[in-house]
Amino acid sequence: MADELRHLAGVTVLVCDPAGPPIATEADALDLIGAAFLGATVVAVPAARLDARFFALGTRFAGEVMQKFVNYRLRLVVVGDISAHLAASGALRALVAESNRHDQVWFVPDLDTLDARLHATP
């Protein structure tokens, strides 16, 4: 499967292919943002595609990527099991909890949860 535009809860979402290239640089994140300009307002990225530095907050990579999405007014959704990363980092647990309280960056276990969350968002 390639990255594809899907409609979830009336919202156009760029659902990224789990087998796609890793997101390891800011340029990789900008490539996704560019692809989203085909009409998406949400980009759903499989957690497995994110470089491990994304989950090690000391690298600042997560902040750089998230800020790019905020700057371009796109919602970033990390989709998948990140429990191993959460177990290893209290700071990451706090970031995920805080992010999920707001509307710009979400961490969800699967696309069904994203669909439900979009339905619940005014």
C-alpha positions, 0 to 999 in steps of 0.5 A: 500500500502506498500513502493514501488519502482517506476520509475518516469522520468527514476529515481528509487524512493522509494515511502513511504506508507502514512500509514507507521510508523512515522519517529520520530527518526534518526533510522527511517530515516536510515530504509528508507535509508536502504530500498532505497538501493534496487535500489532507488536514491530518497526517497519520504516521505509523510509529514504526516509520519514525526514527527512534530519535523521535521517541528519545526527547533529548534529541529534540527530533520529536519537537522539530517534527511536531513544530513543522506540522504546527507551522503548516497547520496540519494535525500529526497523528502517530499511529501504533504501539509505542508502549516500549518507548513509553515504558522507557521515558517518563518525559515521553509519557508526559508528552503523549498525555499532554499532546492527546489533551489537545488537537494538534498532535495525537498518539493513537494505537490504531486507525479505528481509534483515530476515526473515533477521536475525529468523530468526537472532535467538534 
